[in-house]
Amino acid sequence: MSAPADFDVTGAVDLHVHCGPEGIPRRFDAISLARHVKRTGLAGAVLKSHMTATGSWVQMAHDVTGIRLHGSVVLNHYVGGINPAAVRGALGPAAGGEPCLKVVWLPTVHAAAHLTARHHEGERYDIPPEWCGGAVSGLAQPIHQVEPINVLATGLRPRLDEVLRLAADHDLVLATGHAGRDEVFYVMERAGALDVRKLIITHPCYDPPALSATELAELAAAGAYVELSYILVDLGLVSFAETAAIFRQVGASQTILSTDVGQVDRASPAEGLAKLGAGLLAEGIPREDIDTAMKHNPRFLVS
């Protein structure tokens, strides 16, 4: 299926696409996603799994289709949490002579802030059943049985610094995942001290981290990119008007437009980006600013 005609996404890179197979049902595997990217004119996508590094999937998809995607690793307990060895291992796969790993995410389903927020909402599991069509994933654990990962914990700080050094040494993107507000500001400080050049504040309107526009402008001024995601509008958690207001306050030069899709019942990456672009355009964001945040900034980050 081609992208909707209401906004041209040719040349865009979606930095946040959930992919399978994993313990959560997904619309795409790496090969079908690569074919979607080619068919719709996207310039690439970052494959995300809460459970495993995706660089090997990227390498296999490239071998089969010739399309270059980008890999990532999420530092949940499945890979040992804040584990520098998991990042080193994820650096192995390559496609077309280039390393596949581009993004390191801080914890998501095992982040302390994620577990706290889900518990307050009455959720029983680390992987919400709503992510699995209402069914409990076979990998899901009761929240009270999961050891929360908080990067502010004294014992984790040296391991986080080592992860940040790897990101700096290999020019990787460090994304904040489901870390909480205080963790985000701490990571921003340490990333600056350790010369990490590429840092994304992941879907900041979601809880966690539930950051204000003022806080996001502060982080952007310090060099972070702020991710504004289609899925949050699709879920009714924010409006296009609210998204546009944050875009204006942060500025196009430090904004990333992504989808955070890949769920079986949601839009494809090209569809989601087109709807997000069209929605922001209708709110008065100039097309050239949208192109900066959807095309130019993401291409720089995975370069």
BAFI-3210 file (N, C-alpha, C; in Angstrom, 3 decimals, decimal comma, padded with zeros to 6 digits):
// residues 303
n [1|2|3|4|5|6|7|8|9|10|11|12|13|14|15|16|17|18|19|20|21|22|23|24|25|26|27|28|29|30|31|32|33|34|35|36|37|38|39|40|41|42|43|44|45|46|47|48|49|50|51|52|53|54|55|56|57|58|59|60|61|62|63|64|65|66|67|68|69|70|71|72|73|74|75|76|77|78|79|80|81|82|83|84|85|86|87|88|89|90|91|92|93|94|95|96|97|98|99|100|101|102|103|104|105|106|107|108|109|110|111|112|113|114|115|116|117|118|119|120|121|122|123|124|125|126|127|128|129|130|131|132|133|134|135|136|137|138|139|140|141|142|143|144|145|146|147|148|149|150|151|152|153|154|155|156|157|158|159|160|161|162|163|164|165|166|167|168|169|170|171|172|173|174|175|176|177|178|179|180|181|182|183|184|185|186|187|188|189|190|191|192|193|194|195|196|197|198|199|200|201|202|203|204|205|206|207|208|209|210|211|212|213|214|215|216|217|218|219|220|221|222|223|224|225|226|227|228|229|230|231|232|233|234|235|236|237|238|239|240|241|242|243|244|245|246|247|248|249|250|251|252|253|254|255|256|257|258|259|260|261|262|263|264|265|266|267|268|269|270|271|272|273|274|275|276|277|278|279|280|281|282|283|284|285|286|287|288|289|290|291|292|293|294|295|296|297|298|299|300|301|302|303]
n.u [000,850|000,593|001,807|-000,465|-001,869|-001,859|000,344|003,664|005,897|008,212|011,584|011,713|012,776|011,847|012,340|011,411|010,063|008,207|008,966|008,809|009,742|008,584|007,759|005,423|002,659|003,296|003,030|004,869|007,717|011,315|011,904|009,443|009,022|011,190|010,453|008,138|009,220|010,677|008,596|007,010|008,602|010,058|013,116|014,263|014,197|014,188|014,424|012,729|012,732|011,370|012,588|014,934|018,092|018,125|019,808|020,769|018,488|018,209|020,490|019,899|017,534|018,569|020,239|018,318|016,571|018,004|017,554|018,360|017,966|017,847|019,345|018,686|018,975|017,333|017,603|016,419|015,636|015,790|018,112|019,948|019,648|020,944|023,464|026,561|027,842|025,810|025,378|027,856|027,782|025,649|026,762|027,839|026,487|026,425|025,642|026,006|028,595|028,433|027,938|025,039|023,797|022,290|020,807|020,553|018,389|017,337|015,887|012,566|009,916|010,818|011,672|011,828|010,121|008,202|007,008|005,958|004,104|002,351|001,389|-000,009|-002,069|-003,547|-002,627|-001,473|000,721|004,111|004,305|001,779|-001,439|-002,979|-001,223|-001,077|-003,380|-005,231|-004,654|-002,578|000,821|003,083|005,536|005,118|005,375|004,132|003,830|004,796|006,744|008,872|012,106|012,672|014,291|016,244|018,068|019,240|020,035|022,638|024,390|024,082|025,073|027,877|027,755|025,924|027,442|029,420|027,916|027,176|029,688|030,274|028,281|029,192|031,731|031,060|029,357|026,578|023,005|021,517|018,640|015,967|014,000|011,674|012,356|012,132|011,307|013,392|015,462|015,852|016,893|019,243|020,577|020,924|022,758|025,003|025,465|026,301|028,670|030,188|030,504|028,513|026,946|024,489|021,306|018,070|014,985|012,641|009,321|008,102|005,657|004,236|003,519|005,754|008,057|006,522|007,034|007,092|006,419|008,131|010,241|011,125|012,009|014,188|015,836|016,252|017,660|020,013|020,965|019,604|017,440|013,970|011,418|008,450|005,571|003,475|001,792|000,853|-001,002|-002,786|-003,720|-005,126|-003,938|-002,590|-003,241|-003,204|-002,931|-001,735|000,634|001,730|002,152|004,217|006,162|006,630|007,712|010,022|011,372|012,189|014,773|015,587|013,743|012,220|010,205|008,325|006,795|006,263|004,864|003,820|002,279|-000,243|-002,769|-002,610|-001,643|000,619|004,194|004,665|002,057|001,445|003,398|002,648|000,085|000,734|002,371|000,507|-001,356|000,124|000,759|-001,780|-002,114|-000,585|002,189|005,074|005,733|008,417|009,637|008,486|009,535|012,232|012,186|011,175|012,606|015,285|016,617|016,308|017,742|020,303|020,822|021,032|023,155]
n.v [-001,197|002,168|005,346|007,705|010,445|012,908|014,003|014,193|011,694|010,831|009,999|010,187|009,116|006,795|006,731|005,022|002,198|-000,540|-003,967|-007,415|-010,927|-011,085|-011,206|-009,794|-009,219|-008,222|-006,080|-006,130|-008,016|-007,900|-008,195|-007,791|-005,187|-003,868|-004,110|-002,599|-000,057|000,380|000,317|002,509|004,731|005,645|006,548|004,934|003,060|002,603|-000,368|-001,617|-003,608|-004,685|-006,800|-007,865|-007,304|-005,768|-005,665|-007,936|-008,770|-006,657|-007,006|-009,475|-008,785|-006,941|-008,607|-010,130|-008,308|-006,077|-003,634|-001,043|-000,936|000,041|-000,916|-001,572|-001,580|-002,337|-001,625|-003,489|-006,013|-008,333|-008,273|-008,013|-005,603|-002,398|-002,773|-002,859|-004,876|-005,965|-003,919|-003,864|-006,416|-006,059|-004,479|-006,071|-007,137|-006,263|-004,420|-004,002|-003,194|-001,444|-000,840|-002,220|-001,406|001,420|002,797|003,047|002,242|003,325|001,494|000,159|-001,484|-002,433|-000,295|001,683|003,906|003,357|001,005|001,983|003,908|002,290|000,620|002,466|002,969|000,760|-001,479|-004,852|-006,151|-006,087|-005,921|-004,466|-005,905|-004,618|-003,989|-006,314|-007,011|-007,400|-009,793|-011,590|-011,423|-014,133|-013,599|-011,767|-010,420|-010,309|-007,077|-006,627|-008,511|-007,777|-006,496|-003,153|-000,930|001,740|004,351|006,138|004,800|004,100|001,913|001,421|003,546|003,600|001,615|002,731|004,950|003,593|002,543|004,963|005,877|003,988|004,664|007,206|006,589|005,055|006,585|006,406|006,725|007,723|006,948|007,844|006,056|004,606|006,011|008,003|011,476|012,713|010,952|011,343|013,965|013,565|011,702|013,281|015,150|013,481|012,389|014,634|015,177|013,001|013,160|012,263|012,576|012,402|012,407|011,406|012,424|010,295|009,932|012,227|013,203|011,122|009,119|007,390|009,981|012,233|015,082|018,667|021,303|023,425|022,221|020,502|022,312|023,302|021,020|020,597|022,911|022,274|020,415|018,031|015,953|016,105|013,822|013,592|011,777|009,937|007,914|008,676|010,662|009,163|007,427|009,137|010,507|012,894|015,902|017,027|019,775|020,226|018,840|020,364|022,747|022,079|021,458|024,014|025,319|023,883|023,854|023,291|022,397|020,765|018,763|015,566|013,673|010,835|007,527|005,357|003,048|-000,230|-001,992|-004,526|-003,600|-000,982|001,997|001,849|002,593|004,529|005,467|006,480|008,524|010,191|010,999|012,307|014,383|015,737|016,506|018,290|020,196|021,226|022,524|024,707|024,462|025,023|023,461|023,032|022,961|020,693|018,792|019,036|017,914|015,378|014,242|015,337|015,649|012,976|011,484|012,499|011,573|008,785|008,570]
n.w [000,000|-000,883|000,405|001,941|000,035|001,203|002,410|001,433|001,965|000,899|001,114|003,856|007,131|009,449|012,755|014,711|014,803|015,638|015,497|014,501|014,578|017,952|021,473|021,429|019,360|016,013|013,148|011,096|009,945|009,602|006,865|005,499|006,327|005,158|002,482|002,515|003,057|000,683|-001,223|-000,560|-000,696|001,449|003,146|004,988|008,116|011,650|013,357|016,111|019,015|022,043|023,233|022,043|020,350|017,128|014,947|013,579|012,264|010,499|008,915|007,686|006,304|004,503|003,008|001,702|000,430|-000,413|000,679|002,895|006,255|009,761|012,843|016,375|019,990|022,982|026,360|028,263|030,784|029,304|027,793|029,714|031,037|031,937|030,243|029,108|027,623|026,080|024,271|022,969|021,793|020,055|018,146|016,211|013,697|010,185|007,222|003,812|004,262|006,374|009,871|011,446|013,790|015,169|017,123|020,617|023,097|026,282|029,100|028,559|028,945|031,360|032,749|035,684|035,902|033,959|034,990|037,383|036,430|034,940|036,970|038,548|036,840|037,108|035,846|035,533|034,510|033,187|030,407|028,851|028,330|026,388|024,391|023,077|021,768|023,775|024,945|027,292|027,036|026,493|027,543|029,476|032,775|036,140|037,512|040,114|040,348|038,838|038,698|038,994|036,721|037,273|036,207|037,876|040,084|042,297|041,852|039,147|037,751|036,905|034,893|033,136|032,304|030,865|028,769|027,581|026,782|024,811|022,980|022,279|021,186|018,958|017,513|018,010|018,387|021,371|022,977|025,154|025,961|028,218|030,437|033,443|034,287|035,938|035,467|032,723|032,632|034,082|032,438|030,186|031,152|031,765|029,232|027,821|029,195|028,477|025,796|024,010|020,996|019,823|020,902|021,785|023,073|023,990|022,843|024,533|025,462|026,402|029,304|031,174|029,864|030,412|029,960|030,119|027,714|028,152|029,574|027,564|025,650|027,039|027,179|024,453|023,816|024,997|023,283|022,755|020,758|020,215|020,220|018,447|018,189|015,973|016,978|019,498|018,962|017,467|019,421|020,950|023,019|022,829|020,957|017,495|017,583|020,095|019,688|017,624|019,007|020,785|018,901|017,798|020,047|020,621|018,168|014,730|014,134|016,204|016,446|016,019|013,917|014,223|014,092|015,922|015,423|014,269|015,485|015,134|014,479|013,687|011,803|008,985|008,861|006,732|006,281|008,838|009,155|007,045|007,855|010,221|009,236|007,599|009,531|011,144|009,249|008,747|011,135|010,858|010,797|008,935|005,769|005,088|007,585|008,679|006,928|007,652|010,243|009,786|007,746|007,187|009,756|010,926|008,973|009,303|011,926|011,679|010,019]
ca.u [000,000|001,378|001,503|-001,555|-001,415|-002,009|001,662|004,685|006,900|009,383|012,849|011,651|013,292|011,084|013,301|010,755|009,114|008,240|009,104|008,853|008,925|008,942|006,676|004,278|002,307|003,739|002,541|005,967|009,052|012,292|011,827|008,236|009,207|012,086|009,674|007,254|010,056|010,967|007,355|006,404|009,539|010,806|014,568|014,737|013,466|014,883|013,649|012,785|012,128|011,571|013,190|016,187|018,733|017,545|020,786|020,844|017,326|018,529|021,450|019,197|016,624|019,398|020,675|017,179|015,882|018,896|017,127|019,086|017,264|018,766|019,084|018,710|018,891|016,642|018,302|015,554|016,241|015,991|019,498|020,794|019,442|021,982|024,487|027,462|028,147|024,727|025,625|028,997|027,325|024,754|027,558|028,386|025,931|026,700|024,981|026,641|029,842|028,168|027,301|023,576|023,308|022,270|020,121|020,487|017,317|017,262|014,804|011,172|008,957|011,406|012,051|011,100|009,046|007,156|006,312|005,183|002,968|001,385|000,767|-000,974|-003,207|-004,230|-002,071|-000,906|001,884|005,090|003,863|000,327|-002,211|-003,500|-000,243|-001,159|-004,755|-006,002|-004,126|-001,354|001,973|003,760|006,731|004,730|005,528|003,430|004,653|005,465|007,854|009,915|013,040|012,669|015,586|016,308|019,472|019,772|020,549|024,097|025,092|023,949|025,659|029,076|027,366|025,356|028,547|030,078|027,013|027,295|030,988|030,128|027,508|030,070|032,808|030,530|028,429|025,236|021,955|021,037|017,247|015,687|013,069|010,608|012,942|011,361|011,778|014,685|016,443|016,132|017,796|020,548|021,213|021,338|023,985|026,104|025,741|027,114|030,004|030,904|030,610|027,495|026,555|023,134|020,427|016,657|014,022|011,627|007,898|008,063|004,290|003,760|003,933|006,811|008,479|005,544|007,756|006,390|007,031|009,239|011,346|011,631|012,790|015,455|016,640|016,630|018,700|021,253|021,421|018,796|016,334|012,690|010,620|006,997|005,174|002,117|000,964|000,209|-002,196|-003,691|-004,303|-005,899|-003,230|-002,329|-003,873|-002,296|-002,672|-000,754|001,895|002,257|002,626|005,534|007,049|007,019|008,542|011,317|012,002|012,367|016,149|015,795|012,558|012,140|008,860|008,361|005,452|006,102|003,880|004,250|001,207|-000,961|-004,025|-002,347|-001,148|001,998|005,066|004,422|000,740|001,516|004,154|001,847|-000,987|001,357|002,758|-000,692|-001,953|000,928|000,588|-003,079|-001,974|000,212|003,639|005,507|006,129|009,871|009,979|008,096|010,542|013,443|012,006|010,791|013,524|016,689|017,164|016,496|018,813|021,558|021,033|021,439|024,270]
ca.v [000,000|003,397|006,330|008,618|011,551|014,200|014,538|013,413|011,197|010,346|010,405|010,226|007,983|006,617|006,261|004,298|001,232|-001,838|-005,024|-008,756|-011,578|-010,987|-011,658|-008,913|-009,311|-007,092|-006,047|-006,354|-008,490|-007,016|-008,298|-007,100|-003,754|-003,377|-003,991|-001,444|001,133|000,566|000,547|003,801|005,825|006,041|006,378|003,973|002,931|001,923|-001,486|-001,674|-004,710|-004,576|-008,028|-008,312|-006,409|-006,003|-005,516|-009,155|-008,734|-005,675|-007,626|-010,478|-008,094|-006,371|-009,712|-010,622|-007,272|-005,001|-002,386|-000,770|-000,454|000,339|-001,729|-000,943|-002,474|-001,737|-002,165|-004,150|-007,182|-009,393|-008,217|-007,753|-004,256|-001,422|-003,796|-002,487|-006,038|-006,107|-002,929|-004,345|-007,528|-005,560|-003,804|-007,045|-007,239|-005,179|-004,535|-003,102|-002,691|-000,492|-001,448|-002,102|-000,773|002,873|003,385|002,357|002,764|002,982|000,515|000,498|-002,210|-002,710|000,965|001,934|004,871|002,645|000,096|002,803|004,499|001,236|000,182|003,494|002,863|-000,495|-002,555|-005,942|-006,758|-005,174|-005,758|-004,313|-006,720|-003,795|-004,052|-007,659|-007,255|-007,778|-011,037|-011,464|-011,998|-015,222|-013,064|-010,781|-010,744|-009,401|-005,903|-006,719|-009,464|-007,225|-005,563|-001,932|-000,376|003,193|004,676|006,960|003,923|004,262|000,785|001,393|004,719|003,269|000,852|003,695|005,708|002,763|002,543|006,265|005,934|003,203|005,480|008,263|006,016|004,471|007,551|005,862|007,535|007,276|007,358|007,735|004,976|004,926|006,599|009,083|012,839|012,966|010,136|011,997|015,103|013,025|011,124|014,397|015,697|012,539|012,275|015,790|015,041|011,902|013,471|011,650|013,647|012,196|011,968|011,643|012,289|009,428|010,298|012,893|013,483|009,889|008,954|008,398|010,844|013,301|016,342|019,849|021,967|024,228|021,292|020,016|023,397|023,343|019,880|020,849|023,937|021,601|019,561|016,835|015,960|015,786|012,972|013,738|010,515|009,796|006,977|009,346|011,304|008,085|006,881|010,177|011,004|014,301|016,338|017,659|021,146|020,153|018,425|021,519|023,739|021,633|021,617|025,422|025,723|023,210|024,264|022,199|021,888|019,775|017,907|014,350|013,142|009,388|006,959|004,408|002,043|-001,610|-002,795|-005,192|-002,922|000,437|002,423|001,532|003,767|005,561|006,047|007,273|009,746|011,060|011,587|013,261|015,552|016,454|017,119|019,445|021,204|021,858|023,372|025,877|024,226|025,084|022,185|022,863|022,577|019,286|018,016|019,019|017,016|014,042|013,726|015,735|015,302|011,526|010,991|012,844|010,761|007,426|008,641]
ca.w [000,000|-000,943|001,435|001,589|-000,803|001,859|002,732|000,739|002,909|000,168|001,714|005,324|007,913|010,683|013,752|015,816|014,258|016,315|014,502|015,055|015,611|019,363|022,340|021,215|017,931|015,207|011,766|010,167|010,279|008,955|005,403|005,019|006,568|004,110|001,248|002,714|002,900|-000,745|-001,962|-000,220|-000,911|002,640|003,035|005,982|009,372|012,748|013,883|017,570|019,741|023,487|023,747|021,446|019,392|015,804|013,876|012,774|011,364|009,459|008,000|006,884|005,389|003,439|002,155|000,924|-000,352|-000,834|001,314|004,119|007,439|010,859|014,020|017,697|021,140|024,121|027,520|029,236|031,415|028,321|027,341|030,876|031,577|031,549|030,018|028,010|026,783|025,103|023,223|022,177|020,971|019,017|017,132|015,273|012,341|009,250|005,925|002,852|004,824|007,444|011,051|011,454|015,017|015,144|018,267|021,905|023,933|027,691|029,307|028,267|029,796|032,666|033,386|036,931|035,657|033,214|035,897|038,322|035,723|034,594|038,227|038,943|035,937|037,388|035,037|036,331|033,873|032,601|029,027|028,941|027,381|025,285|023,325|022,486|021,400|024,955|025,517|028,076|026,348|027,182|028,199|030,481|034,194|037,051|037,801|041,420|040,263|037,979|039,323|038,182|036,329|037,407|035,936|038,961|041,129|042,411|041,263|037,693|037,104|036,127|033,708|032,205|031,716|029,859|027,613|026,937|026,096|023,582|022,054|021,781|020,376|017,722|016,936|018,120|018,991|022,677|023,153|026,584|026,267|029,166|031,643|034,035|034,104|036,570|034,750|031,444|032,852|034,482|031,249|029,342|031,742|031,588|027,802|027,461|029,793|027,833|024,362|023,155|020,087|019,309|021,978|021,505|024,158|023,399|023,035|025,840|025,910|027,020|030,701|031,279|030,964|030,654|030,101|029,649|026,565|028,657|029,845|026,283|025,048|027,770|026,742|023,065|023,816|025,399|022,188|022,543|019,800|020,843|019,335|018,448|017,578|015,462|017,746|020,624|018,410|017,075|020,646|021,613|024,202|022,528|019,712|016,543|018,042|021,177|019,079|016,902|019,983|021,235|017,741|017,713|021,170|020,506|016,921|013,771|014,092|017,269|016,511|015,225|013,722|014,040|014,238|017,034|015,029|014,112|016,061|014,048|014,160|013,503|010,497|008,622|009,031|005,720|006,551|010,058|008,904|006,184|008,667|011,144|008,458|007,183|010,716|011,535|008,200|008,990|012,326|010,525|010,760|007,534|005,186|005,149|008,957|008,819|006,202|008,474|011,383|009,335|006,727|007,309|011,070|011,065|008,099|009,975|013,122|011,329|009,066]
c.u [000,878|000,964|000,334|-001,019|-001,421|-000,692|002,715|005,780|008,122|010,660|012,849|012,275|012,504|012,007|012,687|009,664|009,274|008,151|009,142|009,737|009,487|007,732|005,445|003,934|002,705|003,248|003,627|007,057|010,021|012,176|010,600|008,338|010,128|011,321|008,691|008,024|010,322|009,718|006,807|007,351|010,231|012,293|015,114|013,847|014,373|013,955|013,838|012,093|012,394|012,433|014,594|016,782|018,269|018,539|020,892|019,667|017,601|019,482|020,758|018,245|017,388|019,854|019,557|016,651|016,799|018,558|017,843|018,149|018,297|018,342|019,175|018,759|018,269|017,163|017,335|016,272|016,521|017,420|020,441|020,679|020,489|023,288|025,385|027,780|027,067|024,907|026,784|028,573|026,455|025,507|028,016|027,815|026,220|025,975|025,607|027,910|029,674|027,541|025,797|023,063|023,416|021,707|020,221|019,403|017,562|016,037|013,423|010,263|009,508|011,924|011,207|009,919|007,893|006,334|005,444|003,934|001,917|000,660|-000,307|-002,219|-003,988|-003,736|-001,410|000,425|002,832|004,778|002,342|-000,399|-002,755|-002,521|-000,354|-002,602|-005,630|-005,529|-002,867|-000,226|002,578|005,018|006,393|004,932|004,655|004,363|005,422|006,627|009,030|010,806|013,119|014,086|015,497|017,764|020,074|020,313|022,075|024,849|025,043|024,692|026,963|028,749|026,731|026,461|029,260|029,227|027,133|028,627|030,945|029,336|028,361|031,114|032,313|029,477|027,000|024,280|021,592|019,632|016,799|014,637|011,947|011,186|012,073|012,021|013,170|015,786|016,836|017,120|019,185|021,292|021,697|022,650|025,175|026,470|026,602|028,534|030,850|030,875|029,675|026,893|025,097|022,255|018,993|015,857|012,818|010,224|007,629|006,666|003,653|004,233|004,443|007,352|007,543|006,219|006,935|007,116|008,226|010,460|011,954|012,451|014,158|016,383|017,122|017,738|020,050|021,722|020,604|017,799|015,080|011,840|009,130|006,432|003,718|001,244|000,240|-001,036|-003,233|-004,411|-005,136|-005,238|-002,814|-003,040|-002,816|-001,957|-001,625|000,615|002,542|002,804|004,009|006,559|007,548|007,975|009,938|012,075|012,298|013,762|016,410|014,595|012,709|010,676|008,960|006,943|005,266|005,013|004,567|003,248|000,335|-002,195|-003,845|-001,817|000,263|002,872|004,790|003,076|000,784|002,265|003,354|000,730|-000,424|001,758|001,563|-001,341|-001,195|000,818|-000,728|-003,054|-001,041|001,717|004,086|006,010|007,640|010,335|009,614|009,116|011,852|013,336|011,725|011,834|014,982|017,293|017,324|017,604|020,177|021,838|021,478|022,591|025,562]
c.v [001,236|004,348|007,202|009,848|012,887|014,782|013,618|012,991|010,627|010,895|010,478|008,971|007,921|005,976|005,399|003,396|-000,084|-002,951|-006,370|-009,660|-011,368|-011,427|-010,786|-009,004|-008,045|-007,224|-006,455|-007,216|-007,639|-007,039|-007,574|-005,595|-003,144|-003,179|-002,824|-000,142|001,410|000,977|001,952|004,976|006,342|005,804|005,402|003,948|002,250|000,871|-001,565|-002,930|-004,496|-005,720|-008,330|-007,231|-006,770|-005,887|-006,748|-009,247|-007,797|-006,282|-008,644|-009,828|-007,484|-007,456|-010,169|-009,567|-006,218|-003,664|-002,231|-000,187|-000,222|-000,424|-000,940|-002,018|-001,690|-002,412|-002,593|-005,351|-008,303|-009,420|-007,881|-006,353|-003,277|-002,200|-003,389|-003,658|-006,254|-005,114|-003,377|-005,479|-007,069|-004,841|-004,757|-007,024|-006,008|-005,467|-003,531|-002,484|-001,708|-001,204|-001,213|-001,347|000,738|003,493|002,463|003,026|002,397|002,100|001,072|-000,241|-002,534|-001,441|001,190|002,871|004,236|001,771|000,866|003,373|003,449|000,732|001,176|003,467|001,562|-001,672|-003,592|-006,451|-005,704|-004,906|-005,648|-005,185|-005,926|-003,766|-005,348|-008,015|-007,718|-009,048|-010,750|-012,156|-013,120|-014,781|-012,112|-011,325|-009,817|-008,267|-006,058|-007,697|-008,937|-006,283|-004,292|-001,436|001,145|003,588|005,588|006,108|003,959|003,144|000,743|002,532|004,408|002,497|001,776|004,507|004,894|002,657|003,862|006,415|005,139|003,991|006,585|007,703|005,533|005,349|007,018|006,909|006,917|007,831|007,005|006,685|005,420|005,405|007,743|010,435|013,058|012,158|010,803|013,139|014,623|012,462|012,225|014,987|014,780|012,387|013,442|015,669|014,005|011,997|012,648|012,758|013,567|011,620|012,364|011,469|011,554|009,846|010,996|013,248|012,275|009,858|007,530|008,817|012,003|014,647|017,499|020,434|022,812|023,360|020,784|021,076|023,521|022,217|020,070|021,888|023,369|020,580|018,318|017,048|015,487|015,021|013,251|012,605|010,514|008,950|007,670|010,112|010,244|007,489|007,910|010,744|012,457|014,631|016,850|019,079|021,156|019,762|019,595|022,573|023,364|021,812|023,061|025,807|025,116|023,704|023,077|021,582|020,815|018,841|016,711|013,947|011,659|008,859|006,155|003,387|000,691|-002,556|-003,346|-004,419|-001,425|000,717|001,895|002,752|004,871|006,237|006,956|008,575|010,720|011,737|012,612|014,534|016,391|017,171|018,348|020,574|021,960|022,776|024,558|025,687|024,232|023,736|021,972|022,488|021,117|018,393|017,942|017,960|015,580|013,406|014,049|015,338|013,784|010,974|011,311|011,878|009,332|007,407|008,157]
c.w [000,000|000,163|001,011|000,878|-000,076|002,345|002,132|001,718|002,199|000,805|003,218|005,921|009,214|011,722|014,843|015,248|015,002|015,281|015,218|014,218|017,020|020,194|022,321|019,729|017,183|013,770|010,777|010,785|009,461|007,436|004,871|005,261|005,520|002,804|001,335|002,509|001,427|-001,510|-001,755|-000,345|000,325|002,415|004,061|007,196|010,384|013,316|015,386|018,070|021,218|024,018|023,242|020,561|017,983|014,653|012,999|011,821|010,196|008,432|007,104|005,889|004,222|002,479|001,219|-000,042|-000,948|-000,212|002,645|005,173|008,541|012,106|015,311|018,762|022,287|025,390|028,634|029,846|030,417|027,791|028,496|031,439|031,067|031,413|028,841|027,081|025,732|023,959|022,352|021,257|019,820|017,903|016,028|013,869|011,492|007,939|004,976|003,376|005,956|008,638|011,033|012,678|014,911|016,417|019,473|022,721|025,386|027,919|028,988|029,243|031,176|033,356|034,629|036,699|034,900|034,152|036,884|037,646|035,396|035,850|038,665|038,064|036,145|036,577|035,914|035,792|033,310|031,132|029,049|027,925|026,204|024,122|022,533|022,121|022,545|025,618|026,320|027,324|027,176|027,894|029,332|031,892|035,025|037,475|039,108|041,404|039,449|038,777|038,481|037,907|036,381|037,249|036,984|040,108|041,131|041,708|039,757|037,011|036,358|034,848|032,670|031,542|030,637|028,600|026,856|026,205|024,794|022,538|021,448|020,816|019,014|017,055|016,902|018,680|020,335|022,843|024,563|026,946|027,182|030,498|032,143|033,864|034,673|035,901|033,435|031,639|033,286|033,270|030,318|029,845|031,505|030,111|027,334|027,974|029,072|026,313|023,475|022,297|019,639|020,407|021,652|022,785|023,589|023,830|024,376|026,337|026,579|028,478|030,913|029,904|031,270|030,924|029,529|028,446|026,994|028,945|028,544|025,568|025,717|027,318|025,303|022,978|024,213|024,378|021,927|021,414|020,520|019,837|019,526|017,594|017,138|016,384|018,890|020,174|018,074|018,282|021,405|022,852|024,047|021,220|018,742|016,997|019,152|020,638|018,346|017,859|020,508|020,115|017,668|018,832|021,086|019,287|016,023|013,839|015,135|017,442|015,579|015,126|013,400|014,184|015,508|016,712|014,845|014,740|014,924|013,600|013,926|012,099|010,251|008,873|008,014|005,943|007,779|009,864|008,041|006,977|009,651|010,410|008,057|008,366|011,174|010,516|008,399|010,209|012,093|010,567|009,299|007,021|005,294|006,559|009,219|008,118|006,988|009,563|010,963|008,418|007,041|008,664|011,250|010,190|008,707|011,130|012,788|010,341|009,710]
res [m|s|a|p|a|d|f|d|v|t|g|a|v|d|l|h|v|h|c|g|p|e|g|i|p|r|r|f|d|a|i|s|l|a|r|h|v|k|r|t|g|l|a|g|a|v|l|k|s|h|m|t|a|t|g|s|w|v|q|m|a|h|d|v|t|g|i|r|l|h|g|s|v|v|l|n|h|y|v|g|g|i|n|p|a|a|v|r|g|a|l|g|p|a|a|g|g|e|p|c|l|k|v|v|w|l|p|t|v|h|a|a|a|h|l|t|a|r|h|h|e|g|e|r|y|d|i|p|p|e|w|c|g|g|a|v|s|g|l|a|q|p|i|h|q|v|e|p|i|n|v|l|a|t|g|l|r|p|r|l|d|e|v|l|r|l|a|a|d|h|d|l|v|l|a|t|g|h|a|g|r|d|e|v|f|y|v|m|e|r|a|g|a|l|d|v|r|k|l|i|i|t|h|p|c|y|d|p|p|a|l|s|a|t|e|l|a|e|l|a|a|a|g|a|y|v|e|l|s|y|i|l|v|d|l|g|l|v|s|f|a|e|t|a|a|i|f|r|q|v|g|a|s|q|t|i|l|s|t|d|v|g|q|v|d|r|a|s|p|a|e|g|l|a|k|l|g|a|g|l|l|a|e|g|i|p|r|e|d|i|d|t|a|m|k|h|n|p|r|f|l|v|s]
***
